[in-house]
Amino acid sequence: MTTARIDESASHPRRLTARSMILSAFLGAPAEAKASEILSLAALLGLQESAVRVALTRMVAAGDLERSDGYYRLSPRLRARQARQAEAHHPHVLAWNGQWTMLIVTRIGEAATERTSLRETLRQLRFRDMRDGVWTRPNNLDLALPPHVAERVTAFTATPMANARELADELFAPGEWAATGEQLLTEMSAAATLADRFEIAAAIIRHLLDDPLLPAELSDPHWPGPRLRASYDRFGREFAAMTEAHLGRSFVAEISEPM
């Protein structure tokens, strides 16, 4: 059985760069922004104008952003990332009846990229692998399998014979996730500058993307998920008010995960 491990590098705040700032902002809220607005936002965060201009040029060339009529917009290939963030921020969790959903992979695909894509999609859907080709999670989420997954798996609903709490601990490592979440909350409370809080907010949404969303019966009563979402919302309101005062409009309503 595969035991989950939290990737601490994915959740711990990283040094703010021009590229990560731009992606975090665009993945958060705005449909489009002028270069002058992006530069003003960067200045609020202590970033150099030259670095931001270089980052914008490179991001357009790489297909992260599109530019037309003087505005920059997120490219189509990154818009699905916005949907994942919205779901992580406002998850739809159902009452749990004690059962689990089990997926048996019946067709893995011939190419290594197909197999990697299948595994990554299942992890994004918050399944974990019990063994090679067998994925499961409590059935407390209203999940719709994407077509490229549905055609490769057979789904079952089952009640584990093993202790459900122990199984959840082994597969999802909720204690590790919670410990990292508590660390992020502590760091956000202690952050002295806007740039620090921006970085930590981005780290929080990265961490929420990996929230296993276990039923209350299988997680600690002090689970930090709701507090992380509340902390994220507080900074979002602070930053939106600051950008509105500085730019004349709320350029960013949420801070998203940089890539």
C-alpha positions in Angstrom: 0.0 0.0 0.0 1.3 3.4 -0.9 1.5 5.9 1.9 0.9 9.6 1.1 3.7 12.1 1.7 3.3 15.8 1.8 5.6 17.6 -0.6 6.8 20.4 1.7 8.4 22.3 -1.1 4.9 22.6 -2.7 3.4 24.2 0.5 6.2 26.2 2.1 6.4 29.8 1.0 8.9 30.5 -1.8 10.9 33.6 -2.6 8.6 35.9 -4.6 9.7 36.3 -8.2 8.3 38.5 -11.0 6.9 35.4 -12.8 5.3 33.8 -9.7 3.7 37.2 -8.7 2.2 37.6 -12.2 0.9 34.1 -12.4 -0.4 34.2 -8.8 -2.3 37.4 -9.6 -3.7 36.2 -13.0 -4.7 32.8 -11.7 -6.6 34.5 -8.9 -9.1 36.8 -10.4 -8.6 39.3 -13.2 -9.7 38.6 -16.8 -7.1 41.0 -18.1 -4.7 43.8 -17.0 -2.6 46.5 -18.6 1.2 46.4 -18.3 1.0 49.6 -16.2 -1.3 47.9 -13.7 0.9 44.8 -13.4 3.9 47.1 -12.9 2.1 49.0 -10.2 1.1 45.8 -8.5 4.7 44.6 -8.6 6.0 47.8 -7.1 3.6 47.3 -4.1 5.4 44.0 -3.6 8.9 45.4 -3.9 9.7 43.9 -7.3 11.9 45.6 -9.9 10.2 47.0 -13.0 12.9 45.6 -15.3 12.4 42.1 -13.9 8.6 42.3 -14.4 8.9 43.4 -18.0 11.3 40.6 -18.8 8.9 38.1 -17.1 5.9 39.3 -19.1 7.8 38.9 -22.4 8.9 35.4 -21.5 5.5 34.4 -20.3 3.9 35.4 -23.5 6.5 33.5 -25.4 6.0 30.4 -23.3 2.2 30.5 -23.7 1.4 31.4 -20.1 -0.1 34.7 -21.1 -1.7 36.2 -24.2 -1.3 39.9 -25.1 -3.6 41.9 -27.4 -5.0 45.5 -27.5 -2.6 46.5 -24.7 -3.9 43.9 -22.2 -2.4 40.7 -20.9 -4.7 37.7 -20.3 -4.2 34.2 -19.0 -3.8 31.7 -21.8 -6.5 29.0 -22.4 -4.2 26.1 -21.2 -4.0 27.6 -17.7 -7.7 28.3 -17.2 -8.3 24.8 -15.9 -5.9 25.6 -13.1 -8.3 28.4 -12.1 -11.1 25.9 -11.8 -9.0 23.6 -9.6 -8.2 26.5 -7.3 -11.8 27.6 -7.0 -12.8 24.0 -6.1 -10.0 23.9 -3.5 -11.1 27.2 -2.1 -14.8 26.3 -1.9 -15.0 22.5 -1.8 -18.3 20.7 -2.0 -18.2 18.0 0.7 -21.0 15.6 1.1 -22.3 13.7 4.2 -20.3 10.5 4.5 -22.1 7.1 4.7 -19.0 5.1 5.6 -18.3 3.8 2.1 -15.3 4.4 -0.1 -15.0 4.8 -3.9 -12.5 2.4 -5.5 -11.1 2.8 -9.0 -9.5 -0.2 -10.7 -7.3 0.9 -13.6 -8.2 -1.4 -16.5 -6.3 0.4 -19.3 -3.2 2.4 -18.5 -2.3 3.6 -22.0 0.7 2.8 -24.0 2.7 6.0 -23.7 4.4 7.0 -20.5 2.9 10.4 -20.7 -0.6 8.9 -20.7 0.2 6.9 -17.6 1.6 10.0 -15.9 -1.4 12.1 -16.8 -3.8 9.5 -15.4 -1.9 9.3 -12.1 -1.8 13.1 -11.8 -5.5 13.5 -12.6 -6.4 10.9 -10.0 -4.3 12.7 -7.4 -5.9 16.0 -8.3 -9.3 14.3 -7.7 -8.0 13.4 -4.2 -7.7 9.7 -4.8 -4.7 7.8 -3.4 -3.2 4.5 -4.6 -3.5 1.5 -2.4 -1.3 -0.4 -4.8 -0.4 -0.1 -8.5 -3.6 0.3 -10.4 -6.0 0.5 -7.4 -7.1 4.0 -6.2 -9.5 4.9 -3.5 -10.9 7.6 -1.2 -14.0 8.1 1.1 -17.0 8.8 -1.1 -17.8 12.2 0.5 -17.1 14.2 -2.6 -19.3 14.7 -5.7 -16.8 13.7 -8.2 -17.2 13.5 -12.0 -14.4 11.5 -13.6 -13.0 13.2 -16.8 -13.6 11.2 -19.9 -9.9 10.3 -20.3 -10.1 8.8 -16.8 -13.5 7.2 -17.0 -12.6 5.2 -20.1 -9.6 3.7 -18.3 -11.0 2.7 -14.9 -13.8 0.6 -13.4 -15.4 2.2 -10.3 -16.8 0.4 -7.3 -18.3 1.5 -4.0 -17.1 -0.5 -1.0 -16.8 -0.6 2.8 -13.3 -1.4 3.9 -12.8 -4.3 6.2 -9.8 -2.5 7.7 -10.1 0.3 10.3 -11.2 3.3 8.2 -9.3 5.8 10.3 -6.1 3.8 10.0 -6.6 3.4 6.3 -7.1 7.1 5.9 -4.0 7.9 7.9 -1.9 5.5 5.8 -3.1 6.7 2.5 -3.5 10.4 3.0 -1.1 11.2 5.9 -3.5 13.8 7.3 -1.3 14.5 10.3 1.5 15.7 8.0 -0.9 17.9 6.0 -2.3 19.4 9.1 1.1 20.1 10.6 2.2 22.0 7.5 -1.1 23.9 7.5 -0.6 25.0 11.1 2.9 26.2 10.2 1.5 28.3 7.3 -1.1 29.8 9.7 1.6 30.7 12.2 3.8 32.2 9.4 0.8 34.3 8.1 0.1 35.6 11.6 3.8 36.6 12.0 4.3 38.1 8.4 5.3 41.7 8.7 5.2 42.8 5.1 2.7 42.7 2.2 5.1 40.7 0.1 5.5 38.1 2.8 1.8 37.7 3.2 1.4 37.5 -0.6 3.9 34.6 -0.7 2.3 32.8 2.2 -1.2 33.2 0.7 0.1 31.6 -2.5 1.6 28.8 -0.4 -1.8 28.3 1.4 -3.7 27.8 -1.9 -1.0 25.4 -3.1 -1.5 23.5 0.2 -5.3 23.5 -0.1 -5.0 21.9 -3.5 -3.7 18.9 -1.7 -6.3 18.9 1.1 -7.6 15.3 1.2 -11.0 16.6 2.3 -11.6 13.6 4.5 -14.9 13.2 6.3 -15.0 14.6 9.8 -15.1 11.0 11.1 -11.6 10.4 9.7 -9.9 13.6 10.5 -8.9 15.6 13.6 -11.5 17.9 15.0 -9.0 20.7 14.8 -8.4 20.2 11.1 -6.8 23.4 9.8 -8.5 23.4 6.4 -11.3 25.9 7.4 -8.8 28.2 9.2 -6.5 28.2 6.2 -9.4 29.2 3.9 -10.4 31.9 6.3 -6.8 33.2 6.5 -6.6 33.2 2.7 -9.8 35.1 2.4 -8.7 37.7 4.9 -5.5 38.5 2.9 -7.5 38.5 -0.3 -9.7 41.2 1.1 -6.7 43.2 2.4 -5.0 42.9 -1.0 -8.1 43.8 -3.0 -8.6 46.9 -0.9 -5.0 47.9 -1.3 -5.0 47.5 -5.0 -8.2 49.3 -5.4 -6.8 52.3 -3.4 -3.6 52.2 -5.4 -4.9 51.3 -8.9 -8.5 52.5 -8.8 -9.9 49.0 -9.1 -9.6 45.7 -7.3 -7.0 44.0 -9.5 -6.8 40.9 -7.4 -9.6 39.3 -5.4 -7.7 36.2 -4.6 -4.1 35.1 -4.6 -3.5 31.9 -6.5 -0.8 29.3 -6.8 2.2 30.1 -8.9 3.5 27.4 -11.2 
